[in-house]
Structures are given as C-alpha cells and as structure tokens.
C-alpha cells in the first residue's frame, strides 16, 4: 500500500495539511456563510409564516364571532317575526271566530223566532182542529149538531184547565 511507504509519508502529511487548510478556508469563507444565510432566510420565512398564520387565526376567530353574532341576531329576528305572525294570525282567527259566533247568534235568533211563529200558528190551528174534532165527535156520539160557538167555548174551557 502506498500510504505505508515511509519515503512518501512526509509529503503526504504536508499535502494533507495543505488540503485541510484549503478546504477549511473554502468552507469557512464560502460555503458556511452561504449555508448560514439560507438558514437565516428560512428562519425568517418560518417566523413570518407563523406571524401571518397567527394574524389569519385572529381574523378567522373574529369572523367566526361575527358570524355567530349575526346568526344569533337572525335567529332572534326570525323568532320575533314568527311570534308577530302567530299573534297576527291568532287575532285574525279570533276576529273571524267572533264574526262567525255573531252570525250563528243571528241565525239562532231568527230560527227561534220562526219556531215561535210556527208554534203560535200551530197553537191557533190546534184550537181550530180541536173544535172540528169535538164537533165531529159530538155529531157521531149524540147525533146532534152543536154550533160552532158552543164547540169553541167548550174547547177554550178545556184548554184553560
């Protein structure tokens, strides 16, 4: 192996030192500052992104709060509109109900008057019919004729008792 040849050992150490110093200088002066710059840029970008995310989170929270507030207001308004509609409909139904009750009352009064008239007419006719029946009974039983006035007096007397 060429590394173990003692004649070449000293120059190899010198070239090793020169290569190490050259590589160290290149790394320290060129590569490491570039890497440090990239790392700092990334760190700055990450910090900026985190700040932006925090701001967006706050805006989102505000938007959600505003949405929930608007939703609560809309629900309250919808409930009030529904309540007003219920009250209006209840008032309308009550008005129609009272009007219907009034009409029913009028029709009932009218029907009662017709019934009273019919009853009165029937009672006047009852006396006439009773008189005719009594006259026919007297004629059949006695065989005689009774006058209309006598029959009417007898029916009136019997109706009063």
RODODO-978370 format. One record per atom (N, C-alpha, C, O, CB): residue in one letter; x, y, z. Coordinates in steps of 0.001 Angstrom, whole numbers, plus 500000, padded with zeros to 6 digits. Atoms other than C-alpha are relative to their C-alpha. Glycine has a CB too. Layout:
REM RODODO-978370
AXYZ;...
REM end
This chain:
REM RODODO-978370
X500831498822500000;X500000500000500000;X500882501250500000;X501879501342500715;X499052499993501210;X499125498821500134;X501348503374499043;X499999500892501242;X500923501686501414;X499574500821498798;X500039499124498826;X500344505040502292;X501065499587501031;X501539500414501811;X498593499967500643;X499045500477499003;X502713502923504310;X501464500084499533;X502373499647500239;X499671498575500365;X498610499845500477;X505773503710502207;X500571501203500753;X500020502300500670;X500078500206498399;X499473498948499140;X507980505768504560;X500597501153499203;X500615502267499726;X501044499430500931;X499424498922500802;X509610507831501813;X498896500972499595;X499118502181499533;X500724499435498745;X501107499136500446;X506239509148500694;X499172500507501173;X498202501234500957;X499096499246499023;X500822499668498842;X504934509632504252;X500034501493500309;X498978502062500587;X500462499209501214;X499860498573499673;X506242513207504855;X499272500857498969;X498505501737499358;X501495500401500068;X500733499165500965;X504987514681501571;X498479499793500107;X497695500711499864;X500470499684498565;X501460500239499863;X501626513057502171;X499455500805501175;X498344501330501092;X499693498472500205;X500437499202498855;X501389514768505567;X499923501474499630;X498996502171500042;X500948499803501190;X500007498594500418;X502269518123504007;X498792500253499110;X498067501230499293;X501316500371499257;X501175499807500890;X499679517681501264;X498686499855500786;X497692500503500456;X500030498968498822;X501179500131499151;X497183516592503892;X499736501314500721;X498596501778500770;X500178498851501016;X500153498732499282;X497800519770505885;X499563501094499042;X498671501878499368;X501315500398500699;X500365498972500996;X497616521960502743;X498545499798499566;X497782500760499480;X500957499941498754;X501380500296500441;X494408520236501601;X499010500335501112;X497935500876500857;X499857498503499588;X500903499710498879;X492893520531505079;X499814501497500177;X498693501969500366;X500535499384501298;X500078498538499839;X493733524242505357;X499213500599498837;X498379501478499053;X501428500634500076;X500722499474501171;X492468524913501808;X498510499686500106;X497668500549499856;X500577499407498688;X501407500390499854;X489258523003502422;X499343500770501142;X498187501184501050;X499882498480500246;X500548499238498866;X488827524721505793;X499716501432499582;X498653501970499894;X500975499980501201;X500188498608500438;X489289528166504236;X498821500115499024;X498023501047499126;X501293500535499335;X501113499970500962;X486888527386501372;X498679499838500748;X497709500542500468;X500158498879498923;X501237500231499248;X484302526076503808;X499674501210500881;X498527501654500929;X500122498722500868;X500237498899499072;X484747528915506309;X499649501296499268;X498820502067499752;X501225500216500876;X500202498735500707;X484801531723503732;X498860499960498978;X498229500988498734;X501273500391499307;X500977500053501084;X482409530490501034;X498750499194500392;X497645499735500407;X500642499394498753;X501145500902499839;X480183527547501888;X499213500282501278;X497987500382501233;X500473498556500002;X500697499803498737;X479374528153505554;X499231501324500049;X498110501340500558;X500990499942501142;X500824498780500004;X478325531800505098;X498742499858499123;X497678500376499463;X500836501188499509;X501181500216500852;X476021530753502269;X498967499135500735;X497769499418500705;X500410499325498652;X500910500871499251;X474554527983504397;X499350500780501135;X498155500629501388;X500750498766500555;X500543499187498913;X474145530414507309;X498942500968499465;X497907501179500097;X501129500778500712;X500969499080500614;X472386532880505002;X498704499263499664;X497619499782499931;X500594500646498721;X501185500788500345;X469995530181503754;X499231499634501275;X498002499698501303;X500403498715499215;X500659500368498738;X469293529066507339;X499283501214500590;X498151501101501060;X501033499434501018;X500633498782499484;X468604532663508420;X498763500378499177;X497741500785499728;X501008501163499999;X501162499712500857;X466313533190505425;X498849499051500351;X497698499475500458;X500376499864498489;X501041500971499639;X464430530026506308;X499398500333501359;X498180500292501538;X500574498572500014;X500473499641498666;X464228531051509965;X499082501235499923;X498030501278500561;X501203500272500949;X500821498797500185;X462900534471508923;X498675499683499311;X497624500180499715;X500767501043499188;X501217500383500716;X460414532939506474;X499051499226500919;X497840499446500895;X500350499153498761;X500824500775499064;X459192530493509130;X499363500926501025;X498178500797501333;X500844498915500710;X500541499051499027;X458804533310511662;X498915500856499350;X497870501109499950;X501124500896500574;X500997499202500725;X456978535402509068;X498728499191499747;X497619499692499931;X500580500501498665;X501166500866500233;X454707532493508164;X499226499751501289;X497995499729501279;X500440498661499391;X500677500197498717;X453965531861511840;X499232501252500419;X498109501170500916;X501014499619501084;X500697498745499684;X453130535539512364;X498759500164499127;X497689500536499607;X500945501207499812;X501130499891500932;X450923535531509277;X498904499003500380;X497720499335500319;X500468499755498540;X500978501010499581;X449226532327510460;X499275500465501260;X498066500276501387;X500691498634500247;X500620499485498777;X448611533912513869;X499006501115499673;X497909501159500230;X501078500516500975;X500911498920500413;X447098537007512224;X498754499426499321;X497634499861499589;X500723500983499043;X501142500622500687;X444917534843509988;X499108499273500999;X497886499257500849;X500486499018498909;X500787500679498968;X443848532835513038;X499147501014500750;X497971500767501018;X500922499236500982;X500774498954499319;X442815536039514808;X498863500504499110;X497739500698499572;X500916501173500402;X501049499552500924;X440938537199511713;X498896498951499883;X497712499286499837;X500597500298498608;X500980501084500088;X439249533806511462;X499137499961501257;X497919499800501180;X500705498643499795;X500765499974498745;X438265533943515135;X499022501169500015;X497877501019500444;X500951500091501211;X500883498832500067;X436851537438514616;X498845499756499031;X497697500104499310;X500793501248499574;X501049500287500989;X434973536300511512;X498994498991500569;X497790499132500352;X500624499454498683;X500904500990499394;X433544533299513404;X499124500668501050;X497925500401501127;X500802498832500633;X500785499290498979;X432486535550516286;X498946500885499342;X497801500929499792;X500924500854500905;X500958499150500718;X430857537990513843;X498902499152499374;X497730499530499399;X500716500831498913;X500987500901500596;X429149535095512059;X499020499496501051;X497809499487500825;X500696498816499318;X500878500503498942;X427816533668515320;X499089501095500527;X497929500841500850;X500823499415501143;X500824498868499553;X426604537115516382;X498902500286498980;X497744500494499343;X500873501264500218;X500992499765501058;X424885537644513031;X498963498874499982;X497774499115499776;X500694500114498615;X500918501140499967;X423393534156513263;X499039500115501177;X497848499835501044;X500783498679500082;X500865499825498825;X422089534859516768;X498976501105499746;X497806500965500103;X500845500332501257;X500932498909500325;X420575538157515571;X498942499524499013;X497763499850499153;X500760501211499419;X500948500504501003;X418996536403512580;X498989499058500649;X497800499100500333;X500749499272498855;X500926500907499304;X417533533714514826;X499014500787500849;X497819500491500863;X500774499001500882;X500886499183499166;X416168536325517219;X498977500727499132;X497802500817499489;X500816501017500832;X500915499301500910;X414680538265514308;X498972499019499442;X497789499347499338;X500785500677498842;X500926501009500527;X413174535081512868;X498976499613501065;X497797499440500758;X500772498746499518;X500930500322498922;X411664534235516260;X498996501125500210;X497813500870500435;X500760499725501296;X500926498879499807;X410203537730516591;X499008500080498846;X497829500366499055;X500772501327500129;X500904499989501158;X408783537569513061;X498979498878500133;X497796499073499853;X500796499852498673;X500922501121499826;X407298534152513795;X498974500315501086;X497794499997500944;X500773498713500352;X500914499642498912;X405817535457517060;X498981501034499510;X497790500921499803;X500790500552501221;X500922498991500542;X404342538502515286;X498984499357499063;X497799499689499091;X500780501104499256;X500902500680500928;X402903536254512591;X498975499177500765;X497794499175500419;X500790499103499033;X500930500781499187;X401402533937515226;X498951500904500634;X497762500584500635;X500756499222501087;X500932499070499359;X399870536901517039;X499012500567498989;X497819500681499272;X500765501140500684;X500886499463501034;X398503538365513799;X498977498951499571;X497794499256499417;X500815500477498783;X500910501067500398;X397029535017512782;X498991499699501107;X497818499447500834;X500787498737499645;X500911500252498884;X395574534493516257;X498933501097500067;X497761500814500313;X500781499922501335;X500965498898499993;X393957537948516111;X499007499853498851;X497811500095499016;X500726501356499906;X500871500187501162;X392597537216512641;X499009498861500250;X497823498974499938;X500841499710498736;X500871501138499696;X391241533839513765;X498950500411501029;X497780500043500917;X500830498793500521;X500932499553498963;X389687535461516831;X498925500903499399;X497752500801499760;X500756500743501124;X500977499121500644;X388036538132514665;X499007499187499169;X497801499430499214;X500712501039499112;X500882500847500808;X386678535513512275;X499099499154500901;X497932498928500581;X500828499088499064;X500781500803499059;X385537533401515234;X498862500829500590;X497726500360500673;X500903499451501125;X501049499152499421;X383657536318516814;X498950500350498942;X497758500419499242;X500613501293500595;X500957499714501076;X382101537175513442;X499117498780499747;X497908498913499555;X500742500410498697;X500772501229500211;X381046533547512977;X499012499795501151;X497861499416500932;X500944498774499873;X500901500132498852;X379622533466516510;X498849500998499903;X497713500682500256;X500770500206501316;X501049498983500172;X377721536674515766;X498979499531498966;X497770499632499174;X500615501361499569;X500908500497501047;X376309535189512558;X499176498830500519;X497980498735500245;X500794499573498744;X500723501152499438;X375403531980514384;X498933500492500970;X497813499981500982;X500979499020500718;X500973499426499069;X373716534042517099;X498813500606499268;X497664500418499666;X500663501057500871;X501080499403500786;X371740535983514497;X499118498916499392;X497892499019499424;X500573500904498893;X500768501088500604;X370707532778512734;X499193499256501062;X498064498838500809;X500934499024499262;X500716500666498903;X369764531205516082;X498782500822500412;X497691500282500599;X500937499786501217;X501130499121499641;X367614534224516991;X498897499918498944;X497711499821499259;X500478501469500156;X500961500083501104;X365979534101513573;X499252498666500035;X498038498619499835;X500719500173498643;X500625501324499938;X365353530350513930;X499035499914501182;X497950499344501062;X501076498899500110;X500891500006498843;X363896530827517411;X498716500773499707;X497632500369500129;X500707500597501221;X501194499221500363;X361546533499516025;X499096499185499077;X497875499182499231;X500402501333499315;X500798500826500911;X360461531167513228;X499318498867500762;X498164498529500497;X500883499426498872;X500591501079499195;X359925528370515753;X498841500541500829;X497794499902500937;X501067499354500925;X501072499396499196;X357887530709517977;X498782500283499125;X497645500038499529;X500490501306500678;X501130499743500921;X355791531772514968;X499302498701499631;X498074498619499606;X500489500717498716;X500586501283500381;X355328528163513928;X499216499412501170;X498144498838500977;X501095499016499537;X500690500496498822;X354387527222517487;X498685500750500204;X497647500154500491;X500893500133501242;X501205499178499852;X351937530121517683;X498965499617498951;X497783499454499253;X500345501499499887;X500914500408501073;X350455529191514319;X499420498620500303;X498228498387500101;X500729499989498630;X500466501347499692;X350245525559515410;X498975500031501122;X497977499313501072;X501177499097500381;X500946499916498883;X348514526507518668;X498662500574499540;X497607500117499979;X500582500861501135;X501280499453500493;X345934528613516845;X499297498956499164;X498074498837499234;X500219501296499169;X500607501050500811;X345334525790514441;X499558498831500857;X498603498134500514;X500971499524498933;X500383501086499101;X345201523312517319;X498588500254500521;X497752499352500568;X501010499868501180;X501339499671499505;X342208525130518720;X498952499777498908;X497871499255499182;X499952501462500497;X500941500206501111;X340530525086515308;X499784498519499748;X498654498055499592;X500511500681498719;X500090501440500253;X341346521422514767;X499262499324501152;X498424498449500935;X501415499379499819;X500690500576498846;X340239520588518308;X498505500277499924;X497688499415500247;X500578500560501311;X501419499664500159;X336978522394517648;X499342499131498957;X498232498645499172;X499834501462499625;X500565500826501073;X336419520489514397;X499875498550500459;X498883497885500163;X500875500085498725;X500032501381499509;X337258517173516063;X498876499842501037;X498125498867501014;X501378499603500620;X501057500061498975;X334982517920519019;X498633500027499344;X497724499308499759;X500131501170501002;X501285499919500727;X332186518845516627;X499687498661499338;X498544498205499362;X500038501132498928;X500212501284500645;X332677515593514729;X499670498925501026;X498843498056500752;X501231499602499193;X500262500982498949;X332714513572517988;X498569500167500517;X497848499188500709;X501022500150501162;X501361499734499514;X329525515261519213;X498996499496498978;X497983498894499331;X499785501519500273;X500915500406501062;X327891514598515882;X499901498482499979;X498809497945499793;X500467500541498623;X500012501462500059;X328884510918515986;X499359499400501242;X498570498459501152;X501418499464499838;X500482500590498752;X328101510270519620;X498531500355500284;X497714499483500580;X500878500461501160;X501344499544499657;X324985512328520153;X499120499960498768;X497919499699498847;X500033501422500596;X500760499965501232;X323928512571516618;X499425501378499740;X498735501597498744;X498894498978500038;X500545498664500179;X323091516199517065;X501072500945499525;X502259500620499497;X499381500511501289;X499067498984500448;X324652519323515775;X500207501025501093;X499254501542501676;X499504500672498719;X499674498937499061;X326425521687518068;X500458501192499180;X501045501035498109;X501097499552501034;X499592498807500750;X327024525244516999;X501494500212500184;X502118499713501121;X499203501261500464;X498552499706499969;X330489526486516306;X500359500751501265;X501398500470501863;X500425500823498761;X499691499204498813;X330355528959519179;X499993499115501239;X500840499298502113;X498995501159500160;X500052500894498851;X329365526222521677;X501250499105500030;X501832498882501091;X498712499139499958;X498822500870500100;X332185523965520473;X501249500804500356;X502099500314501100;X500128499389498565;X498821499161499711;X334738526815520610;X500087500344501482;X501178500372502053;X499954501294499168;X500020499696498548;X333659527725524167;X500447498766500780;X501229498881501724;X498565500453500468;X499637501215499289;X333983524108525275;X501507499709499827;X502168499318500789;X499149498806499492;X498575500244500256;X337450523756523658;X500830501010500770;X501846500636501357;X500319500079498480;X499269498966499279;X338623527053525170;X500002499701501485;X501026499855502150;X499394501380499735;X500108500338498583;X337366525985528604;X500920498808500317;X501587498802501352;X498517499673500378;X499189501176499778;X339134522630528275;X501515500346499860;X502349499782500569;X499590498885499000;X498600499610500202;X342379524278527028;X500519500777501167;X501704500672501481;X500159500814498737;X499584499195498857;X342481526647530008;X500268499093501190;X501216499332501938;X498928501059500352;X499845500921498872;X342112523806532517;X501157499149499718;X501498498283500525;X498751499151500249;
REM end
